[in-house]
Amino acid sequence: MKKIAIIIQARKGSTRLPNKVLAEVEGHSMLWHLVQRLRHSKFAPEIIIATTTSERDNPILDIAAELGVKSYVGSEDDVLDRYYQTALNFKIDIIIRITADCPLIDPEVFDKVLIFYLENDYDYVSNTRPPTFPDGLDVEIYSFKTLEQAWKDAKLASEREHVTYYIRNNNKIFKLGNVNYDGDYTEDLSKLRWTVDEKEDLEFVKAVFKNLYKKKKIFLMNDIIELMKEKPELMRINNQYERNEGFLKSLKEDRIIK
């Protein structure tokens, strides 16, 4: 049987919002909440936190130990290599990439993407190409073979920093699949910003948890949407930011890695 595992990339050194993964939300770190939400996947895949060799990221290893999940330390800048070495070390056949800035990840959306991957023949599957879910519910799944090919062939700094960029940018090499939102809401959910890159994003996440967490520990996407309908002022906390700003910035500063 193929080994499926979630690799969460996490570090303290965010340029826009340092230490965000350790930010306290309802008594626990943002990373702690992310792991708890992923544990509600009906597939219960193994969870591994991949952080960096920098000493400042040692508290992330402490959280991993507290949570009882495995961890790995690798390159800070070459995140593609960090993922490859993590997958190689733990002998993972199917990698599910989750980033630590997505504390509102929905386990049901997660399962939907995983089922689609397992039932079809794709090298890479996500729910972001095109995006139809709120930003912050991103799930990417690919085989070790696909990851290894990207690791060997990716040369640009953007391709090493953003783990799946080489894969997503080469649809003649890789067979790419996507899961689109097909629920009851008719509005464009991709415009909703639930990821955490700026201080306003963290304010939004804290507000969501404050309203929903005590009633329902693992609240879902629809719960958040209904909350925003009741309290539309929440949406205005962080709606001034564009989706994928950090990624677009890195493309402008791209260079070949020698």
C-alpha positions in Angstrom: 0.0 0.0 0.0 1.3 3.5 -0.9 2.2 5.7 2.0 0.2 9.0 2.1 1.4 11.9 4.3 0.8 15.5 4.8 3.9 17.7 4.8 3.3 21.1 6.5 5.9 23.7 5.7 6.4 26.0 8.6 9.0 28.6 9.7 9.1 31.7 11.9 11.0 33.9 9.5 8.1 35.3 7.4 9.1 38.7 5.9 5.6 40.1 6.2 4.4 38.6 9.5 7.3 37.1 11.5 6.4 34.4 14.0 2.9 34.0 12.6 2.8 30.2 12.9 3.3 30.6 16.7 0.7 33.3 17.0 -1.8 32.5 19.8 -5.4 31.9 18.7 -7.9 30.8 21.4 -5.2 29.6 23.7 -3.1 27.6 21.2 -0.7 28.4 18.4 -1.9 28.8 14.8 0.1 25.7 13.9 -1.5 23.7 16.7 -5.0 24.5 15.3 -3.9 23.6 11.8 -2.7 20.2 12.9 -5.9 19.5 14.9 -8.1 20.4 11.9 -6.1 18.1 9.5 -6.5 15.3 12.0 -10.2 15.3 11.3 -9.6 14.0 7.8 -11.4 10.7 7.4 -8.2 9.3 5.8 -6.1 10.2 8.9 -2.8 10.5 6.9 0.4 10.9 8.8 1.4 14.5 9.5 5.0 15.8 9.2 6.1 19.3 9.9 9.0 20.4 7.7 10.8 23.4 9.1 14.3 24.8 8.7 17.8 24.3 10.1 17.7 27.8 11.6 17.8 27.8 15.4 15.0 30.3 15.5 12.7 27.6 14.2 13.4 25.2 17.1 10.1 26.2 18.8 8.3 24.7 15.8 10.0 21.4 16.6 8.8 21.8 20.2 5.2 22.2 18.9 5.6 19.1 16.7 6.8 17.1 19.7 3.9 18.5 21.8 1.4 17.4 19.1 3.0 14.0 18.7 3.8 14.5 15.0 7.1 13.9 13.2 9.3 16.7 12.0 12.1 17.4 9.6 14.6 20.2 9.3 15.9 21.3 5.9 16.8 24.3 3.7 15.2 27.6 4.6 15.2 29.0 1.0 15.1 25.9 -1.1 11.7 24.7 0.0 11.5 22.3 -2.9 14.6 20.5 -1.5 13.1 20.6 2.0 10.0 18.8 0.7 12.0 16.3 -1.3 14.3 15.4 1.6 11.4 15.1 3.9 9.5 12.8 1.6 12.7 10.8 0.9 13.5 10.4 4.6 10.0 9.3 5.6 9.5 7.1 2.4 6.3 8.9 1.4 4.7 7.8 -1.9 1.9 10.5 -2.1 2.7 13.9 -0.7 0.0 16.3 0.4 1.4 19.9 0.7 -0.2 22.2 3.3 1.3 25.5 4.4 1.3 26.7 8.0 -0.4 29.9 7.1 -3.7 28.1 6.5 -5.2 27.6 10.0 -8.8 27.6 8.7 -8.1 24.5 6.5 -11.4 22.5 6.0 -10.9 18.7 6.5 -13.9 18.0 4.3 -12.4 20.1 1.4 -9.1 18.4 2.1 -10.8 14.9 1.8 -12.5 16.0 -1.4 -9.2 16.9 -3.1 -7.6 13.7 -1.8 -10.4 11.5 -3.1 -10.2 13.1 -6.5 -6.5 12.4 -6.6 -6.9 8.8 -5.6 -9.7 8.1 -8.0 -7.9 9.6 -11.1 -4.6 9.4 -12.9 -2.9 12.7 -12.4 0.6 13.7 -11.5 -0.6 16.7 -9.5 -4.0 17.7 -8.2 -5.0 20.9 -6.4 -8.0 23.1 -5.7 -6.3 26.3 -6.8 -6.0 26.0 -10.7 -8.3 27.9 -11.1 -9.1 28.9 -7.5 -12.8 28.5 -6.6 -12.4 28.0 -2.8 -11.4 30.7 -0.3 -7.7 31.5 -0.2 -6.4 29.5 2.7 -8.1 26.2 2.0 -5.4 25.2 -0.5 -4.5 21.6 -0.9 -1.9 20.2 -3.3 -1.2 16.5 -3.9 1.4 14.8 -6.0 3.5 11.6 -6.2 7.0 11.2 -5.0 8.0 10.6 -8.6 6.6 13.9 -9.6 8.3 15.7 -6.7 11.6 14.0 -7.5 11.5 15.1 -11.2 10.8 18.7 -10.1 13.6 18.6 -7.6 16.0 17.4 -10.3 14.9 19.8 -13.0 13.8 23.1 -11.4 16.5 25.8 -11.8 14.8 29.1 -11.0 14.8 30.6 -7.6 11.0 30.8 -7.7 10.8 27.1 -8.6 13.0 26.2 -5.5 11.1 28.6 -3.1 7.6 27.7 -4.3 7.5 23.9 -4.1 5.0 23.1 -6.9 5.6 26.0 -9.3 7.8 24.0 -11.6 5.2 21.2 -11.7 2.3 23.7 -12.3 4.2 25.5 -15.0 4.9 22.4 -17.0 1.6 20.9 -18.1 3.4 19.2 -21.1 5.5 17.2 -18.7 3.0 16.6 -15.9 -0.7 15.7 -16.0 -2.5 18.3 -13.9 -5.9 18.0 -12.3 -8.1 20.4 -10.3 -11.0 20.2 -7.9 -13.6 23.0 -8.3 -16.1 24.2 -5.7 -19.6 22.7 -6.5 -21.6 23.6 -3.5 -24.6 25.8 -2.9 -23.0 29.2 -2.8 -23.1 31.1 -6.1 -20.7 33.9 -5.3 -17.0 33.8 -6.2 -15.5 32.2 -3.0 -12.0 32.6 -4.3 -12.1 36.3 -3.4 -12.4 35.4 0.3 -9.0 35.7 2.1 -8.6 33.2 4.9 -4.8 32.8 4.7 -2.4 34.5 7.1 0.3 36.7 5.6 -0.4 40.1 7.1 -1.4 41.3 10.6 -4.9 42.0 9.3 -5.2 38.3 8.2 -4.3 37.2 11.7 -7.0 39.6 13.1 -9.5 38.0 10.8 -8.6 34.5 11.8 -8.7 35.4 15.5 -12.2 36.9 15.0 -13.4 33.8 13.3 -12.2 31.5 16.0 -13.6 33.8 18.7 -17.0 33.5 17.2 -17.0 29.8 16.2 -14.5 27.8 18.2 -16.3 27.5 21.5 -19.5 26.3 19.8 -17.7 23.9 17.4 -14.1 23.0 17.7 -13.7 21.9 14.1 -15.9 24.4 12.2 -16.0 24.1 8.4 -16.0 26.4 5.4 -19.7 26.8 5.4 -19.7 27.8 9.0 -17.3 30.6 8.3 -19.3 31.8 5.3 -22.5 31.9 7.3 -20.6 33.8 10.0 -19.4 36.4 7.5 -23.0 36.8 6.2 -24.1 37.5 9.8 -21.1 39.8 10.4 -20.0 41.3 7.0 -17.6 43.6 8.8 -15.3 40.6 9.3 -14.7 40.5 5.6 -13.4 44.1 5.6 -10.6 43.3 8.0 -8.3 42.1 5.4 -9.9 42.4 2.0 -7.4 45.0 0.8 -4.8 42.3 0.0 -4.5 40.3 -3.3 -4.3 36.6 -3.6 -0.7 35.2 -3.9 1.1 38.6 -3.4 4.2 36.9 -2.1 4.4 34.5 -5.0 4.0 37.3 -7.5 6.7 39.3 -5.8 9.2 36.4 -6.0 8.6 36.1 -9.8 9.7 39.7 -10.2 12.9 38.9 -8.4 13.5 35.6 -10.1 17.0 34.3 -11.0 18.6 31.0 -12.1 20.1 29.0 -9.2 23.6 27.8 -10.0 
